[in-house]
């Protein structure tokens, strides 16, 4: 499974690393993913979800 949120699909984006001399080179920005036990189709599964989805209540945690 790639470094992508299982709920919203948020993944890696490419941005620029800018030095003090304003030199630019590409670098990746990764989402803040957490591995959580969630209810998916009435079964407990371990998924990777971003913290925004967890905080917003899109993930039903298994307990």
N, C-alpha and C positions, 0 to 999 in steps of 0.2 A: 504494500500500500504506500502510495506516494505521500509527500509532505503536504497534504491537502485536507481541509476540514471536511468531515463526512456529512455535515449538515448543510452548510452554505456553499461549499466548494471553493472557499478562499484558499489561495495558494501563494506560491512565490511570485514576487514582482521584481523587475529589474529597475534599479535607480542608479544614481551617480554618487561616487565617493569624491568629494571635493576637498582638495588640500588647501593649506593656507595660501599657497601661491596660485590658487584657483585652477590647478591641474585637475582634470576629470578622468575618472576611469569607472567602468561599470561594476556594480556590486549587487548582490541579491538582498532583498528584504523578505524575511520569513514571517508567517503568522504565528501568534502565540498559541500553539496547540497543546492540549492536555489529553492524556489517555484516561478515559473515564468508562466506567461500567454503566451502560445505558440499556433501556428497554427498547429493542428493535423487533417489531412484529411479535410482541408478547414473549420474546426470549431475551435473556441477558447476554449482551455482547460487549466486548471491549472495542471502543471506537476512538478515533482521534477527532476532537472537536475544539474549535477555537474558543477562547475565553469569552468572547462576545456572545456566542450562541449559548454557552453554559449560563452566563449571567442573565441573558434575556429570557431564559426558560424554554428554549427550543429543545433542550436535551432533558429527557425524563430519566433521572438517575435510578438505577436498580438498587434496592436497599433491602 
